[in-house]
Amino acid sequence: MRVHTDGACLGNPGPGGWAYATDDGRTRAGSAKLTTNQRMELQAVLEAVRDLASPLDIYSDSTYVVNCFRQNWHVGWVKRGWRNSKGDPVANQDLWKPLIDLVLKPGASYTFNWVKGHAGDPQNELVDQLARSEAEKIASR
């Protein structure tokens, strides 16, 4: 199954939203009052992986998310005790750890694909709109 994910933030940090949409029409979205764009990108993927059965082809415009798995950043993070290549603590560990655990679970199958944002991909445009809408709703509360 294919799923597109996206995160949005009004300010960084600021009110944020996340969303995912499957090619068969399922969508889900949520928000956070004070967050960052990277956290919302991660939250969207985490929620999709939690909700949808493997195998899953994940499409994201976030190189932060995609490169973690395509370039195996997570392997180095774990080896270095959750430190990045500069020796600093890995940001957003509270989201990365459960996501990595799910993706690496025996028998699970996930592929991560980068899609250019705001380039006319209908599914990417949909999740962008859903995530922005969530951010705007939480900002107005």
N, C-alpha and C positions, 0 to 999 in steps of 0.2 A: 504494500500500500504506500502511496505517496502522501506526504503531509508537508505543508508549507507553514513556517513559523515566522513570527516577527515580534519585536519589542519596540516601544516608543516611550519617549520621555519628554515632558514639557519643561525644559531646563535640565541640567545634568549636574547635580541631582535636582529632582523635582517630582511632580506627580507622573506616574508611569502606567503603561498598559502593555499587556502581552496578548497574543492570540495565535491560534493555529487553525488550519482548515485542511480537510482531506479532499481528495479528488472526487469522492462520492458525496460531498456536500455537508459533511459534519464540521461544525465549528465550535470553538470554545475560547473564551477570553476572560481576562481578569485584570486587576489593577493593584497598585500600591501607592500609598499617599506620598511617600518620600523615598525615592529610589534612583537608580541610574539606568541609562540605556542598556548597558551590558547586562545588568541584572535582569532586565525585562526580556532581553534576547534569550538568556539562559532559562528563565522561568518558562517561556513559551515552549522550548524544547523539552524541558523536564516534564511539564504537564502532558505534552504529546506522548512522550515515552511511557509515562505512568498510565495514560488512558488507553493507548492503542496497542494492539498486539503486534509483536515482531513476526515476520520481517517488516521493516519500515524504512522507506527512503525519505530522508529528511532534507528539505530544501530551505535554506536560510540565506539572508543577505548579510549575515554576521560572520566575518572572517574569524572573529574571536571564538565563536562556537565551532565553526567548521574546521578551522585549522587545529584546534585542540585534538580532534580525532583523526584528521587526515595526516597531520604531522606528528601525531603521538606525543603532544606536549605532556599529556597526563602521565606518561611513563616517567619522564624526568621529574615531574612534580613529586610523584610518590617516592622515587629514589632519593630525592633531596629532602624528604620530610616535609612535603608541601611548601617548598620554596621554589621560586621561579629561577630562571637562569642568572638573574642578577643577585640572587640570594635573599630577596625579599619574600615575605609570606605571599602565597598565591591569593589573589583577591577572589571574593565570592565563593569561598570554600564550602559554605553552607548549601550552595546550589550545585557546585561542581561535584562534590563527593557523592551525593545520591545519584546524580545523573551518570557519572562514570561507573558507579556500581551497577546500575541498570543496563547500561550499554555493554559492559563487559561480562554480564551474567552468562554462565554457560548455556549454550543453545540459543541465545539471543542473536539477532541479525539486524544491524543498523548500518545504513550508509549515509554519509553526510555530503551534501552537494551545495555548492555556493551558487547563488543566483544574484545577478546585479539588481540592486534595489532601485525602485522608481524608473524602471526601464520598460514598462509595459507588460510584464508577465502578469496575467490575470490573477493567478492565485497569490502572488506576492503583493499585488496591489490590494487584494481583498484583505489579507492579514494585516497589512499596514493600516488600512482604514479601520479595521476592528480594534487594533491596538491603540491607535490614536483616539478613537472614540472612547475607549475605556479610560485613557489618561485624561481626556477632557471632562468626562463624567466625575472622576474622583477629584479633579482640580476645582470643580464648581461646588463641591460639598462643603 
